[in-house]
Amino acid sequence: MVTGNWQPAHEPFSIPTSISPNVDIYILRHGRAEKRAPSIEGDTGRALTGQGRTEILGVAEFLASRDVVFGCIATSPYVRAMETAQIVAKALGKRGILMQWEELTPGSSIEALESRISGRPEEESLLIVGHEPLLGEFTGYMITAGHDAAIAFGKGGLAKIRNARLDPVSGELQWLLTVRQILSMK
């Protein structure tokens, strides 16, 4: 009979560290944006279209109706992502928690994003707003314990990862919704 807090000698007791105990990471792809045009400053300057703004407002209202609170809304510095993040922040009544992260720009790596997230305060849930393929790759990485996998995010797509951990990497995909699905739930 074993009593007490017994641990086998070959398995040292350890508690996995996490971004935060029971933290949620929400992942949002920017809304529909203008097409590339010579008058727009490269890919960085493309703004949301009217339809994109309307759809993201619906996503923001969906989050607000569920009383979601973020310690931080981190966004790519690209215009379409910043506009997406601003719409969400305004709908949630929070303007001062927006942060631009270069690690959310197209071409950034999962490792760079992971490093940036690991520097966040442990008690904060987080919304990251950015671009494909990085968001899909990061989501896949989180829910497959660091293995290569990707999840497809449509424009305005939103995912929730529960119990997100970085050491060891793990998380539970609670949901992945398209804009159409979100708008149909309003």
Contact map, one row per residue, 1 for C-alpha under 8 A:
111000000000000000000000000000000000000000000000000000000000000000000000000000000000000000000000000000000000000000000000000000000000000000000000000000000000000000000000000000000000000000
111101000000000000000000000000000000000000000000000000000000000000000000000000000000000000000000000000000000000000000000000000000000000000000000000000000000000000000000000000000000000000
111111000000000000000000000000000000000000000000000000000000000000000000000000000000000000000000000000000000000000000000000000000000000000000000000000000000000000000000000000000000000000
011111000000000000000000000000000000000000000000000000000000000000000000000000000000000000000000000000000000000000000000000000000000000000000000000000000000000000000000000000000000000000
001111100000000000000000000000000000000000000000000000000000000000000000000000000000000000000000000000000000000000000000000000000000000000000000000000000000000000000000000000000000000000
011111110000000000000000000000000000000000000000000000000000000000000000000000000000000000000000000000000000000000000000000000000000000000000000000000000000000000000000000000000000000000
000011111011100000000000000000000000000000000000000000000000000000000000000000000000000000000000000000000000000000000000000000000000000000000000000000000000000000000000000000000000000000
000001111111000000000000000000000000000000000000000000000000000000000000000000000000000000000000000000000000000000000000000000000000000000000000000000000000000000000000000000000000000000
000000111111000000000000000000000000000000000000000000000000000000000000000000000000000000000000000000000000000000000000000000000000000000000000000000000000000000000000000000000000000000
000000011111000000000000000000000000000000000000000000000000000000000000000000000000000000000000000000000000000000000000000000000000000000000000000000000000000000000000000000000000000000
000000111111100000000000000000000000000000000000000000000000000000000000000000000000000000000000000000000000000000000000000000000000000000000000000000000000000000000000000000000000000000
000000111111110000000000000000000000000000000000000000000000000000000000000000000000000000000000000000000000000000000000000000000000000000000000000000000000000000000000000000000000000000
000000100011111000000000000000000000000000000000000000000000000000000000000000000000000000000000000000000000000000000000000000000000000000000000000000000000000000000000000000000000000000
000000000001111100000000000000000000000000000000000000000000000000000000000000000000000000000000000000000000000000000000000000000000000000000000000000000000000000000000000000000000000000
000000000000111110000000000000000000000000000000000000000000000000000000000000000000000000000000000000000000000000000000000000000000000000000000000000000000000000000000000000000000000000
000000000000011111000000000000000000000000000000000000000000000000000000000000000000000000000000000000000000000000000000000000000000000000000000000000000000000000001011000000000000000000
000000000000001111110000000000000000000000000000000000000000000000000000000000000000000000000000000000000000000000000000000000000000000000000000000000000000000000001111000000000000000000
000000000000000111111000000000000000000000000000000000000000000000000000000000000000000000000000000000000000000000000000010000000000000000000000000000000000000000111111000000000000000000
000000000000000011111010000000000000000000000000000000000000000000000000000000000000000000000000000000000000000000001101110000000000000000000000000000000000000000011100000000000000000000
000000000000000011111110000000000000000000000000000000000000000000000000000000000000000000000000000000000000000000000000111100000000000000000000000000000000000000111000000000000000000000
000000000000000001111110000000000000000000000000000000000000000000000000000000000000000000000000000000000000000000000000011000000000000000000000000000000000000000100000000000000000000000
000000000000000000011111000000000000000000000000000000000000000000000000000000000000000000000000000000000000000000000000000000000000000000000000000000000000000001110000000000000000000000
000000000000000000111111100000000000000000000000000000000000000000000000000000000000000000000000000000000000000000000000011111000000000000000000000000000000000001110000000000000000000000
000000000000000000000111110000000000000000000000000000000000000000000000000000000000000000000000000000000000000000000000000011000000000000000000000000000000000111110000000000000000000000
000000000000000000000011111000000000000000000000000000000000000000000000000000000000000000000000000000000000000000000000000011110000000000000000000000000000000111010000000000000000000000
000000000000000000000001111100000000000000000000000000000000000000000000000000000000000000000000000000000000000000000000000011110000000000000000000000000000011110000000000000000000000000
000000000000000000000000111110000000000000000000000000000000000000000000000000000000000000000000000000000000000000000000000000111000001000100000000000000000011100000000000000000000000000
000000000000000000000000011111000000000000000000000000000000000000000000000000000000000000000000000000000000000000000000000000111100001000000000000000000001111000000000000000000000000000
000000000000000000000000001111100000000000000000000000000000000000000000000000001000000000000000000000000000000000000000000000001111001000000000000000001111110000000000000000000000000000
000000000000000000000000000111110000000000000000000000010000000000000000000000011001000000000000000000000000000000000000000000001110000000000000000000000011100000000000000000000000000000
000000000000000000000000000011111000000000000001000110110000000000000000000000011001000000000000000000000000000000000000000000000000000000000000000000000011000000000000000000000000000000
000000000000000000000000000001111100000000000001101110000000000000000000000000000000000000000000000000000000000000000000000000000000000000000000000000000011000000000000000000000000000000
000000000000000000000000000000111110000000000111100100000000000000000000000000010000000000000000000000000000000000000000000000000000000000000000000000000000000000000000000000000000000000
000000000000000000000000000000011111000000000111100000000000000000000000000000000000000000000000000000000000000000000000000000000000000000000000000000000000000000000000000000000000000000
000000000000000000000000000000001111100000000100000000000000000000000000000000000000000000000000000000000000000000000000000000000000000000000000000000000000000000000000000000000000000000
000000000000000000000000000000000111110101100100000000000000000000000000000000000000000000000000000000000000000000000000000000000000000000000000000000000000000000000000000000000000000000
000000000000000000000000000000000011111101000000000000000000000000000000000000000000000000000000000000000000000000000000000000000000000000000000000000000000000000000000000000000000000000
000000000000000000000000000000000001111111000000000000000000000000000000000000000000000000000000000000000000000000000000000000000000000000000000000000000000000000000000000000000000000000
000000000000000000000000000000000000111110000000000000000000000000000000000000000000000000000000000000000000000000000000000000000000000000000000000000000000000000000000000000000000000000
000000000000000000000000000000000001111111101100000000000000000000000000000000000000000000000000000000000000000000000000000000000000000000000000000000000000000000000000000000000000000000
000000000000000000000000000000000000011111111100000000000000000000000000000000000000000000000000000000000000000000000000000000000000000000000000000000000000000000000000000000000000000000
000000000000000000000000000000000001110111111100000000000000000000000000000000000000000000000000000000000000000000000000000000000000000000000000000000000000000000000000000000000000000000
000000000000000000000000000000000001000111111100000000000000000000000000000001000000000000000000000000000000000000000000000000000000000000000000000000000000000000000000000000000000000000
000000000000000000000000000000000000000011111100000000000000000000000000000011110000000000000000000000000000000000000000000000000000000000000000000000000000000000000000000000000000000000
000000000000000000000000000000000000000111111110000000000000000000000000000001110000000000000000000000000000000000000000000000000000000000000000000000000000000000000000000000000000000000
000000000000000000000000000000001111000111111111000000000000000000000000000001110000000000000000000000000000000000000000000000000000000000000000000000000000000000000000000000000000000000
000000000000000000000000000000001100000000001111100000000000000000000000000000110010000000000000000000000000000000000000000000000000000000000000000000000000000000000000000000000000000000
000000000000000000000000000000111100000000000111111110000000000000000000000000110011000000000000000000000000000000000000000000000000000000000000000000000000000000000000000000000000000000
000000000000000000000000000000011100000000000011111110000000000000000000000000000000000000000000000000000000000000000000000000000000000000000000000000000000000000000000000000000000000000
000000000000000000000000000000000000000000000001111111000000000000000000000000000000000000000000000000000000000000000000000000000000000000000000000000000000000000000000000000000000000000
000000000000000000000000000000010000000000000001111111100000000000000000000000000000000000000000000000000000000000000000000000000000000000000000000000000000000000000000000000000000000000
000000000000000000000000000000111000000000000001111111110000000000000000000000000000000000000000000000000000000000000000000000000000000000000000000000000001000000000000000000000000000000
000000000000000000000000000000110000000000000001111111111000000000000000000000000001001000000000000000000000000000000000000000000000000000000000000000000000000000000000000000000000000000
000000000000000000000000000000000000000000000000011111111100000000000000000000000000000000000000000000000000000000000000000000000000000000000000000000000000000000000000000000000000000000
000000000000000000000000000000100000000000000000001111111110000000000000000000000000000000000000000000000000000000000000000000000000000000000000000000000001000000000000000000000010001000
000000000000000000000000000001100000000000000000000111111111000000000000000000000001001100000000000000000000000000000000000000000000000000000000000000000001000000000000000000000010000000
000000000000000000000000000000000000000000000000000011111111100000000000000000000000001100100000000000000000000000000000000000000000000000000000000000000000000000000000000000000000000000
000000000000000000000000000000000000000000000000000001111111110000000000000000000000000000000000000000000000000000000000000000000000000000000000000000000000000000000000000000000000011001
000000000000000000000000000000000000000000000000000000111111111000000000000000000000000100000000000000000000000000000000000000000000000000000000000000000001000000000000000000000010011000
000000000000000000000000000000000000000000000000000000011111111100000000000000000000001110110000000000000000000000000000000000000000000000000000000000000000000000000000000000000000000000
000000000000000000000000000000000000000000000000000000001111111110000000000000000000000100110000000000000000000000000000000000000000000000000000000000000000000000000000000000000000000000
000000000000000000000000000000000000000000000000000000000111111111000000000000000000000000000000000000000000000000000000000000000000000000000000000000000000000000000000000000000000011011
000000000000000000000000000000000000000000000000000000000011111111110000000000000000000000010000000000000000000000000000000000000000000000000000000000000000000000000000000000000000000000
000000000000000000000000000000000000000000000000000000000001111111110000000000000000000000110000000000000000000000000000000000000000000000000000000000000000000000000000000000000000000000
000000000000000000000000000000000000000000000000000000000000111111110000000000000000000000000000000000000000000000000000000000000000000000000000000000000000000000000000000000000000000000
000000000000000000000000000000000000000000000000000000000000011111110000000000000000000000000000000000000000000000000000000000000000000000000000000000000000000000000000000000000000000000
000000000000000000000000000000000000000000000000000000000000001111111000000000000000000000000000000000000000000000000000000000000000000000000000000000000000000000000000000000000000000000
000000000000000000000000000000000000000000000000000000000000001111111100000000000000000000010000000000000000000000000000000000000000000000000000000000000000000000000000000000000000000000
000000000000000000000000000000000000000000000000000000000000000000111110000000000000000000010000000000000000000000000000000010000000000000000000000000000000000000000000000000000000000000
000000000000000000000000000000000000000000000000000000000000000000011111100000000000000000000000000000000000000000000000000111100000000000000000000000000000000000000000000000000000000000
000000000000000000000000000000000000000000000000000000000000000000001111100000000000000000000000100000000000000000000000001111000000000000000000000000000000000000000000000000000000000000
000000000000000000000000000000000000000000000000000000000000000000000111110000000000000000000000111000000000000000000000000111100000000000000000000000000000000000000000000000000000000000
000000000000000000000000000000000000000000000000000000000000000000000111111000000000100010000000111000000000000000000000000001111000000000000000000000000000000000000000000000000000000000
000000000000000000000000000000000000000000000000000000000000000000000001111100000000100000000000011110000000000000000000000001111000000000000000000000000000000000000000000000000000000000
000000000000000000000000000000000000000000000000000000000000000000000000111110001100100000000000011110010000000000000000000000011100000000000000000000000000000000000000000000000000000000
000000000000000000000000000000000000000000000000000000000000000000000000011111001100000000000000000111111000000000000000000000001110000000000000000000000000000000000000000000000000000000
000000000000000000000000000000000000000000010000000000000000000000000000001111101100000000000000000111011000000000000000000000000000000000000000000000000000000000000000000000000000000000
000000000000000000000000000000000000000000111100000000000000000000000000000111111100000000000000000000001000000000000000000000000000000000000000000000000000000000000000000000000000000000
000000000000000000000000000000000000000000011111000000000000000000000000000011111110000000000000000000000000000000000000000000000000000000000000000000000000000000000000000000000000000000
000000000000000000000000000001101000000000011111000000000000000000000000000001111111000000000000000000000000000000000000000000000000000000000000000000000000000000000000000000000000000000
000000000000000000000000000011100000000000000000000000000000000000000000001111111111100000000000000000000000000000000000000000001110000000000000000000000000000000000000000000000000000000
000000000000000000000000000000000000000000000000000000000000000000000000001111111111110000000000000100000000000000000000000000001000000000000000000000000000000000000000000000000000000000
000000000000000000000000000000000000000000000011000000000000000000000000000000111111111000000000000000000000000000000000000000000000000000000000000000000000000000000000000000000000000000
000000000000000000000000000001100000000000000001000010010000000000000000000000011111111100000000000000000000000000000000000000001000000000000000000000000000000000000000000000000000000000
000000000000000000000000000000000000000000000000000000000000000000000000111000001111111110000000010000000000000000000000000000001000000000000000000000000000000000000000000000000000000000
000000000000000000000000000000000000000000000000000000000000000000000000000000000111111111000010010000000000000000000000000000000000000000000000000000000000000000000000000000000000000000
000000000000000000000000000000000000000000000000000010011001000000000000000000000011111111100000000000000000000000000000000000000000000000000000000000000000000000000000000000000000000000
000000000000000000000000000000000000000000000000000000011011100000000000000000000001111111110000000000000000000000000000000000000000000000000000000000000000000000000000000000000000000000
000000000000000000000000000000000000000000000000000000000001000000000000100000000000111111111110110000000000000000000000000000000000000000000000000000000000000000000000000000000000000000
000000000000000000000000000000000000000000000000000000000000000000000000000000000000011111111110000000000000000000000000000000000000000000000000000000000000000000000000000000000000000000
000000000000000000000000000000000000000000000000000000001001100100000000000000000000001111111100000000000000000000000000000000000000000000000000000000000000000000000000000000000000000000
000000000000000000000000000000000000000000000000000000000001101100011000000000000000000111111100000000000000000000000000000000000000000000000000000000000000000000000000000000000000000000
000000000000000000000000000000000000000000000000000000000000000000000000000000000000000011111110000000000000000000000000000000000000000000000000000000000000000000000000000000000000000000
000000000000000000000000000000000000000000000000000000000000000000000000000000000000000011111111100000000000000000000000000000000000000000000000000000000000000000000000000000000000000000
000000000000000000000000000000000000000000000000000000000000000000000000000000000000010011001111110000000000000000000000000000000000000000000000000000000000000000000000000000000000000000
000000000000000000000000000000000000000000000000000000000000000000000000000000000000000000000111110000000000000000000000000000000000000000000000000000000000000000000000000000000000000000
000000000000000000000000000000000000000000000000000000000000000000000011100000000000000010000111111000000000000000000000000000000000000000000000000000000000000000000000000000000000000000
000000000000000000000000000000000000000000000000000000000000000000000001111000000000110010000011111100000000000000000000000000000000000000000000000000000000000000000000000000000000000000
000000000000000000000000000000000000000000000000000000000000000000000001111000000000000000000000111110000000000000000000000000000000000000000000000000000000000000000000000000000000000000
000000000000000000000000000000000000000000000000000000000000000000000000011110000100000000000000011111000000000000000000000000000000000000000000000000000000000000000000000000000000000000
000000000000000000000000000000000000000000000000000000000000000000000000011110000000000000000000001111111000000000000000000000000000000000000000000000000000000000000000000000000000000000
000000000000000000000000000000000000000000000000000000000000000000000000000110000000000000000000000111111001000000000000000000000000000000000000000000000000000000000000000000000000000000
000000000000000000000000000000000000000000000000000000000000000000000000000100000000000000000000000011111001100110010000000000000000000000000000000000000000000000000000000000000000000000
000000000000000000000000000000000000000000000000000000000000000000000000001110000000000000000000000011111101000010000000000000011110010000000000000000000000000000000000000000000000000000
000000000000000000000000000000000000000000000000000000000000000000000000000111000000000000000000000011111111000000000000000000000110000000000000000000000000000000000000000000000000000000
000000000000000000000000000000000000000000000000000000000000000000000000000000000000000000000000000000011111000000000000000000000111110000000000000000000000000000000000000000000000000000
000000000000000000000000000000000000000000000000000000000000000000000000000000000000000000000000000000001111100000000000000000000000010000000000000000000000000000000000000000000000000000
000000000000000000000000000000000000000000000000000000000000000000000000000000000000000000000000000001111111110110000000000000000000010000000000000000000000000000000000000000000000000000
000000000000000000000000000000000000000000000000000000000000000000000000000000000000000000000000000000100011111110000000000000000000010000000000000000000000000000000000000000000000000000
000000000000000000000000000000000000000000000000000000000000000000000000000000000000000000000000000000000001111111000000000000000000010011000000000000000000000000000000000000000000000000
000000000000000000000000000000000000000000000000000000000000000000000000000000000000000000000000000000000000111111100000000000000000000000000000000000000000000000000000000000000000000000
000000000000000000000000000000000000000000000000000000000000000000000000000000000000000000000000000000100001111111110000000000000000000000000000000000000000000000000000000000000000000000
000000000000000000000000000000000000000000000000000000000000000000000000000000000000000000000000000000110001111111111000000000000000000000000000000000000000000000000000000000000000000000
000000000000000000000000000000000000000000000000000000000000000000000000000000000000000000000000000000000000011111111100000000000000000000000000000000000000000000000100000000000000000000
000000000000000000000000000000000000000000000000000000000000000000000000000000000000000000000000000000000000001111111110000000000000000000000000000000000000000000000000000000000000000000
000000000000000000000000000000000000000000000000000000000000000000000000000000000000000000000000000000100000000111111111000000000000000000000000000000000000000000000000000000000000000000
000000000000000000100000000000000000000000000000000000000000000000000000000000000000000000000000000000000000000011111111000000000000000000000000000000000000000000000000000000000000000000
000000000000000000100000000000000000000000000000000000000000000000000000000000000000000000000000000000000000000001111111000000000000000000000000000000000000000000000100000000000000000000
000000000000000000000000000000000000000000000000000000000000000000000000000000000000000000000000000000000000000000111111100000000000000000000000000000000000000000000000000000000000000000
000000000000000000100000000000000000000000000000000000000000000000000000000000000000000000000000000000000000000000011111110100000000000000000000000000000000000000000000000000000000000000
000000000000000000110000000000000000000000000000000000000000000000000000000000000000000000000000000000000000000000000011111100000000000000000000000000000000000000000000000000000000000000
000000000000000001111010000000000000000000000000000000000000000000000000000000000000000000000000000000000000000000000001111100000000000000000000000000000000000000000000000000000000000000
000000000000000000011010000000000000000000000000000000000000000000000010000000000000000000000000000000000000000000000000111110000000000000000000000000000000000000000000000000000000000000
000000000000000000010010000000000000000000000000000000000000000000000111000000000000000000000000000000000000000000000001111111000000000000000000000000000000000000000000000000000000000000
000000000000000000000011110000000000000000000000000000000000000000001111000000000000000000000000000000000000000000000000001111100000000000000000000000000000000000000000000000000000000000
000000000000000000000011110000000000000000000000000000000000000000000111110000000000000000000000000000000000000000000000000111110000000000000000000000000000000000000000000000000000000000
000000000000000000000000111100000000000000000000000000000000000000000101110000000000000000000000000000000000000000000000000011111000000000000000000000000000000000000000000000000000000000
000000000000000000000000111100000000000000000000000000000000000000000000111000000000000000000000000000010000000000000000000001111100000000000000000000000000000000000000000000000000000000
000000000000000000000000001111000000000000000000000000000000000000000000111100001101100000000000000000010000000000000000000000111110000000000000000000000000000000000000000000000000000000
000000000000000000000000000111000000000000000000000000000000000000000000001100001000000000000000000000011100000000000000000000011111011000000000000000000000000000000000000000000000000000
000000000000000000000000000011000000000000000000000000000000000000000000000100001000000000000000000000011100000000000000000000001111111000000000000000000000000000000000000000000000000000
000000000000000000000000000010000000000000000000000000000000000000000000000000000000000000000000000000000100000000000000000000000111111100000000000000011000000000000000000000000000000000
000000000000000000000000000000000000000000000000000000000000000000000000000000000000000000000000000000000100000000000000000000000011111110000000000000010000000000000000000000000000000000
000000000000000000000000000000000000000000000000000000000000000000000000000000000000000000000000000000010111110000000000000000000111111111000000000000000000000000000000000000000000000000
000000000000000000000000001110000000000000000000000000000000000000000000000000000000000000000000000000000000000000000000000000000111111111100000000000101000000000000000000000000000000000
000000000000000000000000000000000000000000000000000000000000000000000000000000000000000000000000000000000000000000000000000000000001111111110000000001111000000000000000000000000000000000
000000000000000000000000000000000000000000000000000000000000000000000000000000000000000000000000000000000000010000000000000000000000111111111000000111100000000000000000000000000000000000
000000000000000000000000000000000000000000000000000000000000000000000000000000000000000000000000000000000000010000000000000000000000011111111100000001000000000000000000000000000000000000
000000000000000000000000001000000000000000000000000000000000000000000000000000000000000000000000000000000000000000000000000000000000001111111110000001100000000010000000000000000000000000
000000000000000000000000000000000000000000000000000000000000000000000000000000000000000000000000000000000000000000000000000000000000000111111111011111100000000000000000000000000000000000
000000000000000000000000000000000000000000000000000000000000000000000000000000000000000000000000000000000000000000000000000000000000000011111111111111000000000000000000100000000000000000
000000000000000000000000000000000000000000000000000000000000000000000000000000000000000000000000000000000000000000000000000000000000000001111111110000000000000000011100111000000000000000
000000000000000000000000000000000000000000000000000000000000000000000000000000000000000000000000000000000000000000000000000000000000000000111111110000000000000010000000111110000000000000
000000000000000000000000000000000000000000000000000000000000000000000000000000000000000000000000000000000000000000000000000000000000000000011111111110000000000000000000011000000000000000
000000000000000000000000000000000000000000000000000000000000000000000000000000000000000000000000000000000000000000000000000000000000000000001111111000000000000000000001111000000000000000
000000000000000000000000000000000000000000000000000000000000000000000000000000000000000000000000000000000000000000000000000000000000000000011111111100000000000000000000110000000000000000
000000000000000000000000000000000000000000000000000000000000000000000000000000000000000000000000000000000000000000000000000000000000000000011001111110000000000000000000000000000000000000
000000000000000000000000000000000000000000000000000000000000000000000000000000000000000000000000000000000000000000000000000000000000000010011001011111000000000000000000000000000000000000
000000000000000000000000000000000000000000000000000000000000000000000000000000000000000000000000000000000000000000000000000000000000000010011001001111100000000000000000000000000000000000
000000000000000000000000000000000000000000000000000000000000000000000000000000000000000000000000000000000000000000000000000000000000000111111000000111110000000000000000000000000000000000
000000000000000000000000000000000000000000000000000000000000000000000000000000000000000000000000000000000000000000000000000000000000001110110000000011111000000000000000000000000000000000
000000000000000000000000000000000000000000000000000000000000000000000000000000000000000000000000000000000000000000000000000000000001100100000000000001111100000000000000000000000000000000
000000000000000000000000000010000000000000000000000000000000000000000000000000000000000000000000000000000000000000000000000000000001001100000000000000111111110000000000000000000100000000
000000000000000000000000000010000000000000000000000000000000000000000000000000000000000000000000000000000000000000000000000000000000000000000000000000011111100000000000000000000110000000
000000000000000000000000000011110000000000000000000000000000000000000000000000000000000000000000000000000000000000000000000000000000000000000000000000001111100000000000000000000110000000
000000000000000000000000000111110000000000000000000100110010000000000000000000000000000000000000000000000000000000000000000000000000000000000000000000001111110000000000000000000110000000
000000000000000000000000000111000000000000000000000000000000000000000000000000000000000000000000000000000000000000000000000000000000000000000000000000001111111000000000000000011110000000
000000000000000000000000011110000000000000000000000000000000000000000000000000000000000000000000000000000000000000000000000000000000000000000000000000001001111100000000000000011110000000
000000000000000000000000011100000000000000000000000000000000000000000000000000000000000000000000000000000000000000000000000000000000000000000000000000000000111110000000000011111000000000
000000000000000000000001111000000000000000000000000000000000000000000000000000000000000000000000000000000000000000000000000000000000000000000000000000000000011111000000000011110000000000
000000000000000000000001110000000000000000000000000000000000000000000000000000000000000000000000000000000000000000000000000000000000000000100010000000000000001111110000001111100000000000
000000000000000000000111100000000000000000000000000000000000000000000000000000000000000000000000000000000000000000000000000000000000000000000000000000000000000111110000001111000000000000
000000000000000001011111000000000000000000000000000000000000000000000000000000000000000000000000000000000000000000000000000000000000000000000000000000000000000011111000011100000000000000
000000000000000001110111100000000000000000000000000000000000000000000000000000000000000000000000000000000000000000000000000000000000000000000100000000000000000011111100111100000000000000
000000000000000111110000000000000000000000000000000000000000000000000000000000000000000000000000000000000000000000000000000000000000000000000100000000000000000000111111111000000000000000
000000000000000011100000000000000000000000000000000000000000000000000000000000000000000000000000000000000000000001000100000000000000000000000100000000000000000000011111110000000000000000
000000000000000111000000000000000000000000000000000000000000000000000000000000000000000000000000000000000000000000000000000000000000000000000000000000000000000000001111110000000000000000
000000000000000111000000000000000000000000000000000000000000000000000000000000000000000000000000000000000000000000000000000000000000000000000000100000000000000000001111110000000000000000
000000000000000000000000000000000000000000000000000000000000000000000000000000000000000000000000000000000000000000000000000000000000000000001110110000000000000000011111111000000000000000
000000000000000000000000000000000000000000000000000000000000000000000000000000000000000000000000000000000000000000000000000000000000000000000111110000000000000000111111111100000000000000
000000000000000000000000000000000000000000000000000000000000000000000000000000000000000000000000000000000000000000000000000000000000000000000111100000000000000011111000111110000000000000
000000000000000000000000000000000000000000000000000000000000000000000000000000000000000000000000000000000000000000000000000000000000000000000010000000000000000011110000011111000000000000
000000000000000000000000000000000000000000000000000000000000000000000000000000000000000000000000000000000000000000000000000000000000000000000010000000000000001111000000001111110000000000
000000000000000000000000000000000000000000000000000000000000000000000000000000000000000000000000000000000000000000000000000000000000000000000000000000000000001111000000000111110000000000
000000000000000000000000000000000000000000000000000000000000000000000000000000000000000000000000000000000000000000000000000000000000000000000000000000000000001110000000000011111000000000
000000000000000000000000000000000000000000000000000000000000000000000000000000000000000000000000000000000000000000000000000000000000000000000000000000000000111100000000000011111100000000
000000000000000000000000000000000000000000000000000000000000000000000000000000000000000000000000000000000000000000000000000000000000000000000000000000000000111000000000000000111110110000
000000000000000000000000000000000000000000000000000000000000000000000000000000000000000000000000000000000000000000000000000000000000000000000000000000001111110000000000000000011111110000
000000000000000000000000000000000000000000000000000000110010000000000000000000000000000000000000000000000000000000000000000000000000000000000000000000000111110000000000000000001111111000
000000000000000000000000000000000000000000000000000000000000000000000000000000000000000000000000000000000000000000000000000000000000000000000000000000000000000000000000000000000111111100
000000000000000000000000000000000000000000000000000000000000000000000000000000000000000000000000000000000000000000000000000000000000000000000000000000000000000000000000000000001111111110
000000000000000000000000000000000000000000000000000000000110010000000000000000000000000000000000000000000000000000000000000000000000000000000000000000000000000000000000000000001111111111
000000000000000000000000000000000000000000000000000000100110010000000000000000000000000000000000000000000000000000000000000000000000000000000000000000000000000000000000000000000011111111
000000000000000000000000000000000000000000000000000000000000000000000000000000000000000000000000000000000000000000000000000000000000000000000000000000000000000000000000000000000001111111
000000000000000000000000000000000000000000000000000000000000010000000000000000000000000000000000000000000000000000000000000000000000000000000000000000000000000000000000000000000000111111
000000000000000000000000000000000000000000000000000000000100010000000000000000000000000000000000000000000000000000000000000000000000000000000000000000000000000000000000000000000000011111
